[in-house]
């Protein structure tokens, strides 16, 4: 079994950590995030689904401690530093990641889709210059490799490989 599958980390990012949630999803980690959810529901979901609560909110962290919910308190307000802290705390390496396997918007698993089926959902240039597409069956978002993919990978590689460049926000 691959190490990434063995880690089986599942997260719940609180409302202050939307950008971090997106990056964790890109890395392939099951990460729930809702911008508006009652606190009781956060704790219920974390307990029910054995999730680690990621938070920057001291009151939520105190309550998680009292309710015996696994949590990790993040100090930084920059996604780059937050992701580095999560990587360090949970000993995550690039080999643990199932890159681009989840929807960055809704956390669903991505599926390969024939380009003819999504022709009307993507720009014409993208249709003509790409042959491989992924689509989220939950929300319908379509993904393809582009220059943005390389930029994302460069950022994530720096973090996961241990670069100290924290110039990103």
C-alpha positions in Angstrom: 0.0 0.0 0.0 1.3 3.5 -0.8 2.2 5.7 2.1 -0.2 8.4 1.1 -3.1 6.1 1.4 -1.8 4.8 4.8 -1.8 8.4 6.2 -5.6 8.7 5.7 -5.6 12.2 7.1 -9.0 13.9 7.0 -9.3 17.5 7.9 -12.0 20.1 8.6 -10.7 23.7 8.0 -12.6 26.4 9.9 -14.0 29.5 8.2 -10.7 31.3 8.5 -8.8 28.7 6.4 -10.5 28.7 3.0 -7.3 29.0 1.0 -5.6 26.3 3.0 -8.5 24.0 2.5 -8.2 24.5 -1.3 -4.5 23.7 -1.2 -5.0 20.5 0.9 -7.7 19.4 -1.6 -5.3 20.0 -4.5 -2.8 17.7 -2.6 -5.5 15.1 -2.4 -6.5 15.3 1.2 -10.1 15.0 2.2 -10.8 18.5 3.6 -14.2 19.9 4.5 -14.6 23.6 4.5 -17.8 25.7 4.9 -17.7 29.5 5.2 -20.8 29.5 7.3 -21.5 26.5 9.6 -22.7 26.4 13.2 -19.9 25.5 15.6 -21.8 22.5 17.0 -21.9 21.1 13.5 -18.1 21.4 13.1 -17.5 19.4 16.2 -20.2 16.8 15.3 -18.7 16.2 11.9 -15.1 16.0 13.2 -16.2 13.4 15.7 -18.4 11.4 13.4 -15.9 11.4 10.5 -12.7 11.2 12.5 -11.5 14.5 11.1 -8.7 16.8 12.4 -10.0 20.3 13.0 -7.7 23.0 11.6 -8.3 26.4 13.2 -6.9 29.8 13.8 -9.7 30.6 16.3 -8.6 30.3 20.0 -12.2 29.8 21.2 -12.8 27.0 18.8 -9.5 25.4 19.8 -10.4 25.6 23.5 -13.8 24.0 22.8 -12.2 21.3 20.6 -9.9 20.4 23.6 -12.9 20.2 25.9 -14.9 18.1 23.5 -12.0 15.8 22.8 -11.9 16.7 19.1 -8.5 16.3 17.4 -7.4 19.8 16.3 -4.3 21.7 15.2 -4.1 25.4 16.0 -2.5 27.5 13.2 -0.8 30.8 14.1 -0.2 32.3 10.7 -2.8 34.0 8.5 -0.8 33.2 5.3 -1.8 30.0 3.5 1.8 29.2 2.6 2.9 29.2 6.3 -0.3 27.3 7.3 0.3 24.5 4.8 4.0 24.3 5.9 2.8 24.0 9.5 0.3 21.2 8.6 3.0 19.4 6.5 5.4 19.6 9.5 2.9 18.6 12.1 1.6 15.6 10.2 4.9 14.7 8.6 3.4 15.0 5.0 5.7 14.5 2.0 4.9 14.8 -1.7 4.8 11.0 -1.9 1.8 11.1 0.5 -0.2 13.2 -1.8 -2.7 12.2 -4.5 -2.3 15.3 -6.5 -5.2 16.7 -8.4 -7.5 13.9 -7.3 -10.1 16.1 -5.5 -12.1 19.1 -6.5 -10.6 22.2 -5.0 -14.1 23.7 -4.7 -16.2 21.0 -3.1 -13.8 18.2 -2.1 -15.4 15.6 -4.4 -13.2 13.0 -6.2 -12.4 13.9 -9.7 -13.1 11.6 -12.7 -11.7 11.5 -16.1 -14.1 12.7 -18.8 -14.2 12.6 -22.5 -13.6 16.1 -23.9 -16.6 15.8 -26.2 -18.9 15.6 -23.2 -17.7 18.9 -21.9 -17.1 20.8 -25.1 -19.6 23.5 -24.1 -18.2 23.9 -20.6 -14.7 25.0 -21.5 -13.1 27.7 -23.7 -12.6 26.8 -27.3 -8.8 27.2 -27.1 -8.6 24.8 -24.1 -10.7 22.3 -26.0 -8.4 22.5 -29.0 -5.1 22.3 -27.1 -5.9 19.7 -24.4 -7.0 16.1 -24.5 -7.1 15.2 -20.8 -9.9 16.5 -18.6 -11.2 15.8 -15.1 -14.6 16.7 -13.8 -16.1 16.7 -10.4 -19.3 14.7 -10.4 -20.5 16.6 -7.3 -20.3 20.2 -8.5 -19.6 19.8 -12.2 -16.3 21.8 -12.2 -14.0 20.9 -15.0 -10.2 20.7 -14.7 -7.3 20.5 -17.2 -3.6 21.0 -17.2 -2.5 24.5 -18.0 0.1 27.0 -16.9 -1.8 27.5 -13.7 -1.1 23.8 -12.9 2.6 24.3 -13.1 2.4 27.4 -10.9 0.5 25.5 -8.3 2.9 22.6 -8.4 5.9 25.0 -8.0 4.3 26.5 -4.9 3.4 23.2 -3.4 6.8 21.6 -4.2 8.6 24.5 -2.4 6.5 23.8 0.7 6.6 20.0 0.6 10.3 19.8 -0.2 11.2 22.2 2.6 12.0 25.6 0.9 12.0 28.5 3.3 10.7 31.0 0.7 7.6 32.4 2.4 7.1 35.3 -0.1 3.7 33.9 -1.1 0.5 35.1 0.5 
